[in-house]
Amino acid sequence: MPDEAASALARNDPEVAAIVAAERARQTETLEIIASENYASAAVLEATGSVFTNKYAEGYPGRRYYAGNEHADAVESLAIARAKALFGAEHANVQPTSGAEANMAAYLAFAEPGDTILGLELTQGGHLTHGSPVNFSGRLYDFVPYSVDRETEVVDMARVAELAAEARPRVIVTGATAYPRRFDFAAFAEIARAVGALLLVDMSHFAGLVAGGAHPSPVPHADVVTSTTHKTLRGPRGAFAMTTAEHAAALDKAVFPGTQGGPHLHSIAAKAVAFGEALRPEFRDYAARVTANAAALAEALMERGLRLVSGGTDTHLALIDCGALGISGLKAQNALQGSGIIANKNTIPYDERSPFVTSGLRIGTPALTSRGMGEAEMGRLADWIARVLRDPDGEGVREGVRREVAAFARQWPVPGLSDA
Ligand SMILES: *Cc1c(COP(=O)(O)O)cnc(C)c1O
């Protein structure tokens, strides 16, 4: 990366440059365990900051509403080809600018306002765009929530089948933001087929694990798959969607002109880079290490007496039941932040606290694994987390952990910030 002092940004706008430099230092000196975050490579960051920022390209490769798009066509076609190769999909659309917009396009393509859609209960891990009343999804569609079993805290497929038979939804959506287990895509597909619904899998969280072969793929089972590119996939902020050939035209029309204007070509160029990186053998190794680290972290936390939702994880994330320690998720989040460990509060199944306070803490290993950490480091991390959560008001503990964390974090280069 260019020296900050010599950069155009520093010369042009020292105020913004100083804020960016402070964020760079924060990302280097803390331990990032927010399950939806990651570090993009230097190549992804460079493509994101490229001259494609300047170009309008409404339409699709070969069918644009503007002139001068020969290179835009090349980069978008490359991103599409790589996404299809990576996931074995018949069709890909790489224009959605965010996961929320990819889902909006998917609903627009396959349901009418007022139609019934089945989605995972939001307080049990579902996403805002899976039917929250404050989101467009909950306002435009009639969402019926399915839930996890109280005992196992795993999705109750028998109940999903019952609800589907009663509600006769147009679409069944699965995938989540805070669910530590794998979804049974084949079982969801069977239920969807039985009631004449389409199956939409939102793999935003675990797309990188699918790409790297560390998680089953929803692509052979789903009619539509949506995903972000910036979580486990390590790409730029953005999203994409895939369908069978049968639904390709409907999806494309729903993305543009249905929900978006000009595509973000700089981001599409960076998506092409990220898909290319994920196609390399090293990415399989990365995905395997993400899940191995999550399993090791979960095991180490449970050995220290913490309760995890569903008793562990088989993905990149886990949920700590802070209520079992007598504290809220909010308190846990703040105490850890004071120690340089960045996680987020989250509701847990059948939570008695409000969504702002919560009883849970969501943790994940994608970002630390990108820094090269392994299972031994997960043991140290579990130690720090357990110490802080058992004494969240203890300033001595917090300060001690903060010093240890800062010294430790500096030993692990951050990809993209140190040319890694
Ligand atoms: C992160 C996420 C989204 C939204 O992605 P944004 O890019 O933040 O809009 C949608 N669905 C799921 C399941 C997610 O985890």
PDBQT file of the ligand as one rigid body, heavy atoms in Angstrom, charges set to zero:
ROOT
HETATM    1  C1  LIG A 501     -25.382 -10.071   5.588  1.00  0.00    +0.000 C 
HETATM    2  C2  LIG A 501     -26.639 -10.703   5.136  1.00  0.00    +0.000 A 
HETATM    3  C3  LIG A 501     -27.501 -10.043   4.256  1.00  0.00    +0.000 A 
HETATM    4  C4  LIG A 501     -27.370  -8.590   3.879  1.00  0.00    +0.000 C 
HETATM    5  O1  LIG A 501     -26.239  -8.191   3.283  1.00  0.00    +0.000 OA
HETATM    6  P1  LIG A 501     -25.961  -6.599   3.130  1.00  0.00    +0.000 P 
HETATM    7  O2  LIG A 501     -24.884  -6.581   2.118  1.00  0.00    +0.000 OA
HETATM    8  O3  LIG A 501     -25.577  -6.134   4.485  1.00  0.00    +0.000 OA
HETATM    9  O4  LIG A 501     -27.223  -5.978   2.651  1.00  0.00    +0.000 OA
HETATM   10  C5  LIG A 501     -28.605 -10.726   3.795  1.00  0.00    +0.000 A 
HETATM   11  N1  LIG A 501     -28.856 -11.984   4.201  1.00  0.00    +0.000 NA
HETATM   12  C6  LIG A 501     -28.078 -12.633   5.065  1.00  0.00    +0.000 A 
HETATM   13  C7  LIG A 501     -28.433 -14.024   5.476  1.00  0.00    +0.000 C 
HETATM   14  C8  LIG A 501     -26.937 -12.007   5.575  1.00  0.00    +0.000 A 
HETATM   15  O5  LIG A 501     -26.173 -12.654   6.453  1.00  0.00    +0.000 OA
ENDROOT
TORSDOF 0
